[in-house]
Amino acid sequence: MSEPHVTLDPRDAVQEKLRGPLEDQLTSALKAATERVRASYAGEPVEQVCQRLLDETRAGLHPDIAAGFNPDMDEFCRVAVAIVRGAAT
């Protein structure tokens, strides 16, 4: 599995200015969540793993950032599938 990464699509100059640091923070939280979920994976279905990834990622963020973090769930579920498949081998 390749390293998970968050990419933002800024809509104005302020968002563009904050893009790099925010992407770094979100990516770091997602990577940490991925490692925690992978380490504790115990055969749960992909949907549950996907939700755990989201919950763990949000838990690793400042509450204000976590509240506004609405990722592409298809991408989160791709990471979850990789965790499930990796655990099965």
N, CA, C and O atoms as a CHARMM CRD file, in Angstrom:
* protein
*
  356
    1    1 MET  N      0.85400  -1.17600   0.00000 PROA 1      0.00000
    2    1 MET  CA     0.00000   0.00000   0.00000 PROA 1      0.00000
    3    1 MET  C      0.89100   1.22700   0.00000 PROA 1      0.00000
    4    1 MET  O      1.84800   1.29700   0.77100 PROA 1      0.00000
    5    2 SER  N      0.58900   2.19600  -0.85500 PROA 2      0.00000
    6    2 SER  CA     1.34100   3.44100  -0.84300 PROA 2      0.00000
    7    2 SER  C      0.92700   4.26600   0.36800 PROA 2      0.00000
    8    2 SER  O     -0.13300   4.04700   0.95300 PROA 2      0.00000
    9    3 GLU  N      1.76800   5.20400   0.72700 PROA 3      0.00000
   10    3 GLU  CA     1.48800   6.05400   1.87600 PROA 3      0.00000
   11    3 GLU  C      0.23700   6.89800   1.62300 PROA 3      0.00000
   12    3 GLU  O      0.11400   7.51700   0.56500 PROA 3      0.00000
   13    4 PRO  N     -0.69000   6.92800   2.58300 PROA 4      0.00000
   14    4 PRO  CA    -1.87100   7.77500   2.41500 PROA 4      0.00000
   15    4 PRO  C     -1.47100   9.24600   2.45700 PROA 4      0.00000
   16    4 PRO  O     -0.55000   9.62700   3.17900 PROA 4      0.00000
   17    5 HSD  N     -2.16300  10.05600   1.68800 PROA 5      0.00000
   18    5 HSD  CA    -1.85700  11.47900   1.60100 PROA 5      0.00000
   19    5 HSD  C     -3.15600  12.24700   1.37700 PROA 5      0.00000
   20    5 HSD  O     -4.02600  11.79700   0.63100 PROA 5      0.00000
   21    6 VAL  N     -3.28600  13.39400   2.01800 PROA 6      0.00000
   22    6 VAL  CA    -4.45100  14.25700   1.84700 PROA 6      0.00000
   23    6 VAL  C     -4.06200  15.40600   0.92800 PROA 6      0.00000
   24    6 VAL  O     -3.03500  16.05200   1.13400 PROA 6      0.00000
   25    7 THR  N     -4.88500  15.65900  -0.08700 PROA 7      0.00000
   26    7 THR  CA    -4.69200  16.77600  -0.99900 PROA 7      0.00000
   27    7 THR  C     -5.93700  17.63700  -0.95400 PROA 7      0.00000
   28    7 THR  O     -7.05700  17.14300  -1.08700 PROA 7      0.00000
   29    8 LEU  N     -5.72800  18.93700  -0.76400 PROA 8      0.00000
   30    8 LEU  CA    -6.85700  19.87000  -0.68400 PROA 8      0.00000
   31    8 LEU  C     -7.04900  20.60100  -2.00200 PROA 8      0.00000
   32    8 LEU  O     -6.11800  20.72500  -2.79700 PROA 8      0.00000
   33    9 ASP  N     -8.25200  21.08000  -2.22400 PROA 9      0.00000
   34    9 ASP  CA    -8.59100  21.86100  -3.40600 PROA 9      0.00000
   35    9 ASP  C     -9.02500  23.24700  -2.93100 PROA 9      0.00000
   36    9 ASP  O    -10.21100  23.47500  -2.69400 PROA 9      0.00000
   37   10 PRO  N     -8.06100  24.18500  -2.78700 PROA 10     0.00000
   38   10 PRO  CA    -8.40700  25.51000  -2.25500 PROA 10     0.00000
   39   10 PRO  C     -9.33300  26.27800  -3.18800 PROA 10     0.00000
   40   10 PRO  O     -9.26100  26.16700  -4.41200 PROA 10     0.00000
   41   11 ARG  N    -10.21400  27.06900  -2.55500 PROA 11     0.00000
   42   11 ARG  CA   -11.19800  27.83100  -3.32600 PROA 11     0.00000
   43   11 ARG  C    -10.94100  29.33400  -3.33600 PROA 11     0.00000
   44   11 ARG  O    -11.58500  30.07200  -4.08200 PROA 11     0.00000
   45   12 ASP  N     -9.99300  29.79000  -2.50300 PROA 12     0.00000
   46   12 ASP  CA    -9.68400  31.21600  -2.49400 PROA 12     0.00000
   47   12 ASP  C     -8.23400  31.41100  -2.05400 PROA 12     0.00000
   48   12 ASP  O     -7.53900  30.44300  -1.74700 PROA 12     0.00000
   49   13 ALA  N     -7.78000  32.66900  -2.02400 PROA 13     0.00000
   50   13 ALA  CA    -6.37800  32.96700  -1.71300 PROA 13     0.00000
   51   13 ALA  C     -6.00000  32.55100  -0.29400 PROA 13     0.00000
   52   13 ALA  O     -4.88300  32.08700  -0.06700 PROA 13     0.00000
   53   14 VAL  N     -6.90200  32.70900   0.65200 PROA 14     0.00000
   54   14 VAL  CA    -6.61300  32.33300   2.03300 PROA 14     0.00000
   55   14 VAL  C     -6.42300  30.82300   2.13300 PROA 14     0.00000
   56   14 VAL  O     -5.47400  30.35300   2.75900 PROA 14     0.00000
   57   15 GLN  N     -7.31600  30.07500   1.52300 PROA 15     0.00000
   58   15 GLN  CA    -7.18900  28.62000   1.53900 PROA 15     0.00000
   59   15 GLN  C     -5.90600  28.18400   0.83800 PROA 15     0.00000
   60   15 GLN  O     -5.24600  27.24100   1.27400 PROA 15     0.00000
   61   16 GLU  N     -5.55700  28.86100  -0.23500 PROA 16     0.00000
   62   16 GLU  CA    -4.32600  28.52500  -0.95400 PROA 16     0.00000
   63   16 GLU  C     -3.10800  28.75600  -0.06300 PROA 16     0.00000
   64   16 GLU  O     -2.17200  27.95700  -0.07100 PROA 16     0.00000
   65   17 LYS  N     -3.11800  29.83300   0.69400 PROA 17     0.00000
   66   17 LYS  CA    -2.00000  30.16000   1.57800 PROA 17     0.00000
   67   17 LYS  C     -1.84100  29.10300   2.67800 PROA 17     0.00000
   68   17 LYS  O     -0.72000  28.77500   3.06700 PROA 17     0.00000
   69   18 LEU  N     -2.94800  28.58000   3.17000 PROA 18     0.00000
   70   18 LEU  CA    -2.92300  27.59700   4.25600 PROA 18     0.00000
   71   18 LEU  C     -2.79600  26.15700   3.76100 PROA 18     0.00000
   72   18 LEU  O     -2.62300  25.23300   4.55600 PROA 18     0.00000
   73   19 ARG  N     -2.88200  25.97800   2.47500 PROA 19     0.00000
   74   19 ARG  CA    -2.95100  24.63900   1.88600 PROA 19     0.00000
   75   19 ARG  C     -1.81400  23.71600   2.33300 PROA 19     0.00000
   76   19 ARG  O     -2.07900  22.62200   2.83000 PROA 19     0.00000
   77   20 GLY  N     -0.58000  24.12500   2.16900 PROA 20     0.00000
   78   20 GLY  CA     0.56400  23.26800   2.47900 PROA 20     0.00000
   79   20 GLY  C      0.58100  22.79400   3.92600 PROA 20     0.00000
   80   20 GLY  O      0.61700  21.58900   4.17800 PROA 20     0.00000
   81   21 PRO  N      0.55500  23.72900   4.89000 PROA 21     0.00000
   82   21 PRO  CA     0.57900  23.29600   6.29000 PROA 21     0.00000
   83   21 PRO  C     -0.63300  22.44100   6.68200 PROA 21     0.00000
   84   21 PRO  O     -0.50800  21.50000   7.46500 PROA 21     0.00000
   85   22 LEU  N     -1.78500  22.77200   6.14000 PROA 22     0.00000
   86   22 LEU  CA    -2.98700  22.00500   6.46800 PROA 22     0.00000
   87   22 LEU  C     -2.92500  20.60600   5.85200 PROA 22     0.00000
   88   22 LEU  O     -3.29000  19.62500   6.50100 PROA 22     0.00000
   89   23 GLU  N     -2.46700  20.51200   4.61000 PROA 23     0.00000
   90   23 GLU  CA    -2.29900  19.19200   3.99000 PROA 23     0.00000
   91   23 GLU  C     -1.32100  18.34200   4.79400 PROA 23     0.00000
   92   23 GLU  O     -1.53800  17.14500   4.98300 PROA 23     0.00000
   93   24 ASP  N     -0.24300  18.96800   5.26700 PROA 24     0.00000
   94   24 ASP  CA     0.74700  18.23600   6.06500 PROA 24     0.00000
   95   24 ASP  C      0.11700  17.71200   7.34700 PROA 24     0.00000
   96   24 ASP  O      0.33800  16.55900   7.71900 PROA 24     0.00000
   97   25 GLN  N     -0.66600  18.54600   8.02800 PROA 25     0.00000
   98   25 GLN  CA    -1.29600  18.13900   9.28100 PROA 25     0.00000
   99   25 GLN  C     -2.30900  17.01800   9.03900 PROA 25     0.00000
  100   25 GLN  O     -2.34200  16.03900   9.78400 PROA 25     0.00000
  101   26 LEU  N     -3.12600  17.15900   8.01000 PROA 26     0.00000
  102   26 LEU  CA    -4.12800  16.14000   7.70400 PROA 26     0.00000
  103   26 LEU  C     -3.47000  14.81800   7.29900 PROA 26     0.00000
  104   26 LEU  O     -3.90200  13.74600   7.72200 PROA 26     0.00000
  105   27 THR  N     -2.43500  14.90800   6.48700 PROA 27     0.00000
  106   27 THR  CA    -1.72600  13.71100   6.05100 PROA 27     0.00000
  107   27 THR  C     -1.07500  13.01000   7.23900 PROA 27     0.00000
  108   27 THR  O     -1.12400  11.78500   7.34100 PROA 27     0.00000
  109   28 SER  N     -0.47000  13.77600   8.12700 PROA 28     0.00000
  110   28 SER  CA     0.14600  13.19600   9.31300 PROA 28     0.00000
  111   28 SER  C     -0.88900  12.47700  10.17400 PROA 28     0.00000
  112   28 SER  O     -0.64100  11.37100  10.65500 PROA 28     0.00000
  113   29 ALA  N     -2.04200  13.10200  10.36600 PROA 29     0.00000
  114   29 ALA  CA    -3.11200  12.47900  11.15900 PROA 29     0.00000
  115   29 ALA  C     -3.62200  11.21600  10.47900 PROA 29     0.00000
  116   29 ALA  O     -3.89500  10.22500  11.15600 PROA 29     0.00000
  117   30 LEU  N     -3.75600  11.22900   9.16600 PROA 30     0.00000
  118   30 LEU  CA    -4.21700  10.05200   8.43200 PROA 30     0.00000
  119   30 LEU  C     -3.19100   8.91900   8.51700 PROA 30     0.00000
  120   30 LEU  O     -3.56800   7.76500   8.72100 PROA 30     0.00000
  121   31 LYS  N     -1.91200   9.23000   8.36400 PROA 31     0.00000
  122   31 LYS  CA    -0.87800   8.19300   8.45900 PROA 31     0.00000
  123   31 LYS  C     -0.87200   7.55700   9.84900 PROA 31     0.00000
  124   31 LYS  O     -0.79000   6.33500   9.97400 PROA 31     0.00000
  125   32 ALA  N     -0.96100   8.38400  10.88900 PROA 32     0.00000
  126   32 ALA  CA    -0.98300   7.85400  12.25300 PROA 32     0.00000
  127   32 ALA  C     -2.22000   6.98800  12.47000 PROA 32     0.00000
  128   32 ALA  O     -2.14100   5.92600  13.08900 PROA 32     0.00000
  129   33 ALA  N     -3.35800   7.44200  11.96100 PROA 33     0.00000
  130   33 ALA  CA    -4.60000   6.66700  12.08600 PROA 33     0.00000
  131   33 ALA  C     -4.47600   5.34200  11.34700 PROA 33     0.00000
  132   33 ALA  O     -4.92100   4.30700  11.84300 PROA 33     0.00000
  133   34 THR  N     -3.87900   5.37000  10.17600 PROA 34     0.00000
  134   34 THR  CA    -3.70100   4.15000   9.38300 PROA 34     0.00000
  135   34 THR  C     -2.86600   3.13900  10.15300 PROA 34     0.00000
  136   34 THR  O     -3.20300   1.95600  10.18900 PROA 34     0.00000
  137   35 GLU  N     -1.79200   3.58900  10.76200 PROA 35     0.00000
  138   35 GLU  CA    -0.93800   2.67800  11.53000 PROA 35     0.00000
  139   35 GLU  C     -1.67300   2.11300  12.74300 PROA 35     0.00000
  140   35 GLU  O     -1.55700   0.92100  13.03000 PROA 35     0.00000
  141   36 ARG  N     -2.43100   2.95300  13.46200 PROA 36     0.00000
  142   36 ARG  CA    -3.17200   2.46700  14.63100 PROA 36     0.00000
  143   36 ARG  C     -4.23600   1.44700  14.23100 PROA 36     0.00000
  144   36 ARG  O     -4.38700   0.40800  14.87400 PROA 36     0.00000
  145   37 VAL  N     -4.97300   1.75600  13.15600 PROA 37     0.00000
  146   37 VAL  CA    -6.03600   0.85200  12.71000 PROA 37     0.00000
  147   37 VAL  C     -5.42700  -0.44600  12.19600 PROA 37     0.00000
  148   37 VAL  O     -5.93400  -1.52900  12.48800 PROA 37     0.00000
  149   38 ARG  N     -4.34500  -0.34300  11.43300 PROA 38     0.00000
  150   38 ARG  CA    -3.68200  -1.55300  10.91600 PROA 38     0.00000
  151   38 ARG  C     -3.19800  -2.42700  12.07900 PROA 38     0.00000
  152   38 ARG  O     -3.35600  -3.64700  12.04500 PROA 38     0.00000
  153   39 ALA  N     -2.62000  -1.81200  13.08900 PROA 39     0.00000
  154   39 ALA  CA    -2.07200  -2.56600  14.22100 PROA 39     0.00000
  155   39 ALA  C     -3.15400  -3.25800  15.05200 PROA 39     0.00000
  156   39 ALA  O     -2.90900  -4.30000  15.66100 PROA 39     0.00000
  157   40 SER  N     -4.34600  -2.67200  15.07000 PROA 40     0.00000
  158   40 SER  CA    -5.41200  -3.24900  15.90200 PROA 40     0.00000
  159   40 SER  C     -6.48200  -3.96400  15.07500 PROA 40     0.00000
  160   40 SER  O     -7.51500  -4.36800  15.60800 PROA 40     0.00000
  161   41 TYR  N     -6.23300  -4.11900  13.77300 PROA 41     0.00000
  162   41 TYR  CA    -7.22200  -4.76800  12.90400 PROA 41     0.00000
  163   41 TYR  C     -7.47500  -6.19600  13.36600 PROA 41     0.00000
  164   41 TYR  O     -6.54200  -6.96800  13.58900 PROA 41     0.00000
  165   42 ALA  N     -8.75700  -6.53400  13.50500 PROA 42     0.00000
  166   42 ALA  CA    -9.11500  -7.87100  14.00100 PROA 42     0.00000
  167   42 ALA  C    -10.22000  -8.50700  13.16800 PROA 42     0.00000
  168   42 ALA  O    -11.11500  -9.15800  13.70500 PROA 42     0.00000
  169   43 GLY  N    -10.15200  -8.31300  11.83900 PROA 43     0.00000
  170   43 GLY  CA   -11.09900  -8.98100  10.96100 PROA 43     0.00000
  171   43 GLY  C    -12.39600  -8.24500  10.70900 PROA 43     0.00000
  172   43 GLY  O    -13.33300  -8.82600  10.16200 PROA 43     0.00000
  173   44 GLU  N    -12.47800  -6.96700  11.09800 PROA 44     0.00000
  174   44 GLU  CA   -13.70700  -6.20000  10.86900 PROA 44     0.00000
  175   44 GLU  C    -13.93500  -5.99800   9.36700 PROA 44     0.00000
  176   44 GLU  O    -12.99500  -6.06300   8.57400 PROA 44     0.00000
  177   45 PRO  N    -15.19800  -5.74900   8.98400 PROA 45     0.00000
  178   45 PRO  CA   -15.49000  -5.47800   7.56900 PROA 45     0.00000
  179   45 PRO  C    -14.90500  -4.12500   7.13500 PROA 45     0.00000
  180   45 PRO  O    -14.63200  -3.25500   7.96200 PROA 45     0.00000
  181   46 VAL  N    -14.72500  -3.97500   5.83900 PROA 46     0.00000
  182   46 VAL  CA   -14.12700  -2.76500   5.27100 PROA 46     0.00000
  183   46 VAL  C    -14.86100  -1.50400   5.73000 PROA 46     0.00000
  184   46 VAL  O    -14.22100  -0.50100   6.04700 PROA 46     0.00000
  185   47 GLU  N    -16.18900  -1.54200   5.76900 PROA 47     0.00000
  186   47 GLU  CA   -16.95200  -0.35500   6.14700 PROA 47     0.00000
  187   47 GLU  C    -16.60200   0.10700   7.56200 PROA 47     0.00000
  188   47 GLU  O    -16.49600   1.30400   7.82900 PROA 47     0.00000
  189   48 GLN  N    -16.42900  -0.84700   8.44900 PROA 48     0.00000
  190   48 GLN  CA   -16.08100  -0.51200   9.83300 PROA 48     0.00000
  191   48 GLN  C    -14.65100   0.02900   9.91200 PROA 48     0.00000
  192   48 GLN  O    -14.38300   0.96700  10.66400 PROA 48     0.00000
  193   49 VAL  N    -13.74700  -0.55200   9.15000 PROA 49     0.00000
  194   49 VAL  CA   -12.36700  -0.08500   9.12100 PROA 49     0.00000
  195   49 VAL  C    -12.31800   1.33300   8.56300 PROA 49     0.00000
  196   49 VAL  O    -11.57300   2.17400   9.06700 PROA 49     0.00000
  197   50 CYS  N    -13.09300   1.59600   7.54300 PROA 50     0.00000
  198   50 CYS  CA   -13.15800   2.92800   6.94600 PROA 50     0.00000
  199   50 CYS  C    -13.63400   3.95700   7.97600 PROA 50     0.00000
  200   50 CYS  O    -13.05700   5.03900   8.08600 PROA 50     0.00000
  201   51 GLN  N    -14.67700   3.62300   8.72300 PROA 51     0.00000
  202   51 GLN  CA   -15.17700   4.53900   9.75300 PROA 51     0.00000
  203   51 GLN  C    -14.14500   4.73300  10.85700 PROA 51     0.00000
  204   51 GLN  O    -13.97900   5.84400  11.36100 PROA 51     0.00000
  205   52 ARG  N    -13.45300   3.66300  11.23600 PROA 52     0.00000
  206   52 ARG  CA   -12.39900   3.78700  12.25100 PROA 52     0.00000
  207   52 ARG  C    -11.28300   4.70400  11.76900 PROA 52     0.00000
  208   52 ARG  O    -10.75600   5.50100  12.54500 PROA 52     0.00000
  209   53 LEU  N    -10.92200   4.59700  10.49500 PROA 53     0.00000
  210   53 LEU  CA    -9.90400   5.48700   9.93100 PROA 53     0.00000
  211   53 LEU  C    -10.33300   6.94400  10.05200 PROA 53     0.00000
  212   53 LEU  O     -9.54300   7.79900  10.45100 PROA 53     0.00000
  213   54 LEU  N    -11.58000   7.22000   9.70600 PROA 54     0.00000
  214   54 LEU  CA   -12.08700   8.58500   9.79300 PROA 54     0.00000
  215   54 LEU  C    -12.08200   9.06300  11.23800 PROA 54     0.00000
  216   54 LEU  O    -11.62400  10.16900  11.52400 PROA 54     0.00000
  217   55 ASP  N    -12.58700   8.24100  12.14600 PROA 55     0.00000
  218   55 ASP  CA   -12.64100   8.62000  13.56000 PROA 55     0.00000
  219   55 ASP  C    -11.24700   8.84800  14.12200 PROA 55     0.00000
  220   55 ASP  O    -11.01500   9.83300  14.82200 PROA 55     0.00000
  221   56 GLU  N    -10.32500   7.95700  13.82500 PROA 56     0.00000
  222   56 GLU  CA    -8.95200   8.08300  14.32100 PROA 56     0.00000
  223   56 GLU  C     -8.25000   9.29900  13.72900 PROA 56     0.00000
  224   56 GLU  O     -7.49500   9.98500  14.41800 PROA 56     0.00000
  225   57 THR  N     -8.50100   9.56200  12.45400 PROA 57     0.00000
  226   57 THR  CA    -7.88900  10.73200  11.82200 PROA 57     0.00000
  227   57 THR  C     -8.40600  12.00600  12.48000 PROA 57     0.00000
  228   57 THR  O     -7.62100  12.88900  12.82600 PROA 57     0.00000
  229   58 ARG  N     -9.70600  12.10300  12.65300 PROA 58     0.00000
  230   58 ARG  CA   -10.28000  13.28900  13.29800 PROA 58     0.00000
  231   58 ARG  C     -9.77700  13.44500  14.72900 PROA 58     0.00000
  232   58 ARG  O     -9.55500  14.56400  15.19000 PROA 58     0.00000
  233   59 ALA  N     -9.59800  12.33400  15.43000 PROA 59     0.00000
  234   59 ALA  CA    -9.11300  12.39200  16.81000 PROA 59     0.00000
  235   59 ALA  C     -7.70200  12.97400  16.88000 PROA 59     0.00000
  236   59 ALA  O     -7.31000  13.53100  17.90500 PROA 59     0.00000
  237   60 GLY  N     -6.94700  12.84800  15.80600 PROA 60     0.00000
  238   60 GLY  CA    -5.58400  13.35900  15.77000 PROA 60     0.00000
  239   60 GLY  C     -5.46800  14.80700  15.33500 PROA 60     0.00000
  240   60 GLY  O     -4.36400  15.32900  15.18300 PROA 60     0.00000
  241   61 LEU  N     -6.59800  15.45300  15.13500 PROA 61     0.00000
  242   61 LEU  CA    -6.61100  16.83600  14.65800 PROA 61     0.00000
  243   61 LEU  C     -7.13200  17.77900  15.73500 PROA 61     0.00000
  244   61 LEU  O     -7.82200  17.36400  16.66700 PROA 61     0.00000
  245   62 HSD  N     -6.79200  19.04500  15.59000 PROA 62     0.00000
  246   62 HSD  CA    -7.39200  20.07600  16.44200 PROA 62     0.00000
  247   62 HSD  C     -8.90800  20.01400  16.21500 PROA 62     0.00000
  248   62 HSD  O     -9.34500  19.81300  15.08200 PROA 62     0.00000
  249   63 PRO  N     -9.71900  20.18200  17.26900 PROA 63     0.00000
  250   63 PRO  CA   -11.17700  20.05800  17.12200 PROA 63     0.00000
  251   63 PRO  C    -11.77600  20.92800  16.01600 PROA 63     0.00000
  252   63 PRO  O    -12.70200  20.49500  15.33000 PROA 63     0.00000
  253   64 ASP  N    -11.26800  22.13700  15.83500 PROA 64     0.00000
  254   64 ASP  CA   -11.80100  23.00900  14.77500 PROA 64     0.00000
  255   64 ASP  C    -11.50400  22.45800  13.38600 PROA 64     0.00000
  256   64 ASP  O    -12.33900  22.53800  12.48500 PROA 64     0.00000
  257   65 ILE  N    -10.31900  21.90400  13.22300 PROA 65     0.00000
  258   65 ILE  CA    -9.95700  21.32300  11.92900 PROA 65     0.00000
  259   65 ILE  C    -10.74500  20.03100  11.72100 PROA 65     0.00000
  260   65 ILE  O    -11.26000  19.78000  10.63100 PROA 65     0.00000
  261   66 ALA  N    -10.83500  19.21900  12.76600 PROA 66     0.00000
  262   66 ALA  CA   -11.57300  17.95700  12.66600 PROA 66     0.00000
  263   66 ALA  C    -13.03000  18.19500  12.28500 PROA 66     0.00000
  264   66 ALA  O    -13.60200  17.43600  11.50300 PROA 66     0.00000
  265   67 ALA  N    -13.62900  19.24700  12.83600 PROA 67     0.00000
  266   67 ALA  CA   -15.03900  19.53600  12.55000 PROA 67     0.00000
  267   67 ALA  C    -15.26300  19.86900  11.07900 PROA 67     0.00000
  268   67 ALA  O    -16.32500  19.57600  10.52900 PROA 67     0.00000
  269   68 GLY  N    -14.27400  20.47600  10.44500 PROA 68     0.00000
  270   68 GLY  CA   -14.41800  20.86500   9.04200 PROA 68     0.00000
  271   68 GLY  C    -13.82700  19.86800   8.06700 PROA 68     0.00000
  272   68 GLY  O    -13.85900  20.09400   6.85800 PROA 68     0.00000
  273   69 PHE  N    -13.28600  18.76300   8.57400 PROA 69     0.00000
  274   69 PHE  CA   -12.63300  17.77600   7.72400 PROA 69     0.00000
  275   69 PHE  C    -13.66000  16.80700   7.15900 PROA 69     0.00000
  276   69 PHE  O    -14.18900  15.95700   7.87500 PROA 69     0.00000
  277   70 ASN  N    -13.93500  16.94300   5.87000 PROA 70     0.00000
  278   70 ASN  CA   -14.89200  16.08000   5.17700 PROA 70     0.00000
  279   70 ASN  C    -14.18400  15.44900   3.98400 PROA 70     0.00000
  280   70 ASN  O    -14.29000  15.93700   2.85900 PROA 70     0.00000
  281   71 PRO  N    -13.46200  14.36300   4.23800 PROA 71     0.00000
  282   71 PRO  CA   -12.66000  13.76500   3.17500 PROA 71     0.00000
  283   71 PRO  C    -13.49900  13.01200   2.15900 PROA 71     0.00000
  284   71 PRO  O    -14.68000  12.73500   2.36900 PROA 71     0.00000
  285   72 ASP  N    -12.85400  12.69400   1.06400 PROA 72     0.00000
  286   72 ASP  CA   -13.44700  11.83100   0.04400 PROA 72     0.00000
  287   72 ASP  C    -13.48700  10.42500   0.63700 PROA 72     0.00000
  288   72 ASP  O    -12.44900   9.77500   0.76400 PROA 72     0.00000
  289   73 MET  N    -14.66000   9.96100   0.99300 PROA 73     0.00000
  290   73 MET  CA   -14.78700   8.67100   1.66900 PROA 73     0.00000
  291   73 MET  C    -14.40100   7.50300   0.75900 PROA 73     0.00000
  292   73 MET  O    -14.01500   6.44400   1.25400 PROA 73     0.00000
  293   74 ASP  N    -14.49700   7.67500  -0.54500 PROA 74     0.00000
  294   74 ASP  CA   -14.03200   6.62500  -1.45700 PROA 74     0.00000
  295   74 ASP  C    -12.53400   6.39700  -1.26400 PROA 74     0.00000
  296   74 ASP  O    -12.06000   5.26200  -1.27700 PROA 74     0.00000
  297   75 GLU  N    -11.80000   7.49400  -1.08600 PROA 75     0.00000
  298   75 GLU  CA   -10.35700   7.37300  -0.87500 PROA 75     0.00000
  299   75 GLU  C    -10.05300   6.74500   0.48600 PROA 75     0.00000
  300   75 GLU  O     -9.15100   5.91600   0.60000 PROA 75     0.00000
  301   76 PHE  N    -10.80400   7.13900   1.51200 PROA 76     0.00000
  302   76 PHE  CA   -10.61800   6.54300   2.83300 PROA 76     0.00000
  303   76 PHE  C    -10.89600   5.04100   2.76100 PROA 76     0.00000
  304   76 PHE  O    -10.18000   4.24300   3.36700 PROA 76     0.00000
  305   77 CYS  N    -11.92300   4.66600   2.03100 PROA 77     0.00000
  306   77 CYS  CA   -12.26400   3.25200   1.92300 PROA 77     0.00000
  307   77 CYS  C    -11.21400   2.47800   1.13000 PROA 77     0.00000
  308   77 CYS  O    -11.03700   1.28100   1.35900 PROA 77     0.00000
  309   78 ARG  N    -10.52300   3.12600   0.21300 PROA 78     0.00000
  310   78 ARG  CA    -9.41400   2.46200  -0.49500 PROA 78     0.00000
  311   78 ARG  C     -8.30500   2.10400   0.50100 PROA 78     0.00000
  312   78 ARG  O     -7.71200   1.02900   0.42300 PROA 78     0.00000
  313   79 VAL  N     -8.03600   3.01900   1.43500 PROA 79     0.00000
  314   79 VAL  CA    -7.03900   2.73800   2.47100 PROA 79     0.00000
  315   79 VAL  C     -7.53300   1.58600   3.35000 PROA 79     0.00000
  316   79 VAL  O     -6.76400   0.69600   3.71100 PROA 79     0.00000
  317   80 ALA  N     -8.81200   1.61500   3.68500 PROA 80     0.00000
  318   80 ALA  CA    -9.39500   0.54700   4.50800 PROA 80     0.00000
  319   80 ALA  C     -9.27900  -0.80500   3.80600 PROA 80     0.00000
  320   80 ALA  O     -8.94200  -1.80300   4.44200 PROA 80     0.00000
  321   81 VAL  N     -9.55100  -0.84800   2.52000 PROA 81     0.00000
  322   81 VAL  CA    -9.43700  -2.09200   1.74900 PROA 81     0.00000
  323   81 VAL  C     -8.00100  -2.59900   1.79900 PROA 81     0.00000
  324   81 VAL  O     -7.76300  -3.79600   1.96000 PROA 81     0.00000
  325   82 ALA  N     -7.04300  -1.67900   1.66000 PROA 82     0.00000
  326   82 ALA  CA    -5.62900  -2.07600   1.71400 PROA 82     0.00000
  327   82 ALA  C     -5.28200  -2.65900   3.07400 PROA 82     0.00000
  328   82 ALA  O     -4.51500  -3.61900   3.15400 PROA 82     0.00000
  329   83 ILE  N     -5.83200  -2.09700   4.14500 PROA 83     0.00000
  330   83 ILE  CA    -5.60200  -2.63600   5.49200 PROA 83     0.00000
  331   83 ILE  C     -6.18200  -4.03500   5.59700 PROA 83     0.00000
  332   83 ILE  O     -5.51800  -4.95400   6.07700 PROA 83     0.00000
  333   84 VAL  N     -7.42500  -4.19800   5.14500 PROA 84     0.00000
  334   84 VAL  CA    -8.08700  -5.50000   5.23200 PROA 84     0.00000
  335   84 VAL  C     -7.32400  -6.53900   4.39200 PROA 84     0.00000
  336   84 VAL  O     -7.07500  -7.65100   4.85800 PROA 84     0.00000
  337   85 ARG  N     -6.96700  -6.18600   3.19700 PROA 85     0.00000
  338   85 ARG  CA    -6.24400  -7.13300   2.33000 PROA 85     0.00000
  339   85 ARG  C     -4.86500  -7.43600   2.85800 PROA 85     0.00000
  340   85 ARG  O     -4.39900  -8.57100   2.76400 PROA 85     0.00000
  341   86 GLY  N     -4.20100  -6.42900   3.41700 PROA 86     0.00000
  342   86 GLY  CA    -2.86900  -6.63100   3.97700 PROA 86     0.00000
  343   86 GLY  C     -2.88700  -7.52800   5.18400 PROA 86     0.00000
  344   86 GLY  O     -1.94700  -8.28900   5.41100 PROA 86     0.00000
  345   87 ALA  N     -3.94200  -7.45000   5.96100 PROA 87     0.00000
  346   87 ALA  CA    -4.05800  -8.27500   7.16700 PROA 87     0.00000
  347   87 ALA  C     -4.36500  -9.71700   6.79900 PROA 87     0.00000
  348   87 ALA  O     -4.06500 -10.63500   7.56200 PROA 87     0.00000
  349   88 ALA  N     -4.96400  -9.91700   5.62700 PROA 88     0.00000
  350   88 ALA  CA    -5.37600 -11.26300   5.22300 PROA 88     0.00000
  351   88 ALA  C     -4.19900 -12.07400   4.68200 PROA 88     0.00000
  352   88 ALA  O     -4.29800 -13.29400   4.54800 PROA 88     0.00000
  353   89 THR  N     -3.08800 -11.40600   4.37000 PROA 89     0.00000
  354   89 THR  CA    -1.94000 -12.12300   3.79200 PROA 89     0.00000
  355   89 THR  C     -0.96500 -12.55200   4.83900 PROA 89     0.00000
  356   89 THR  O      0.05300 -13.16600   4.52100 PROA 89     0.00000
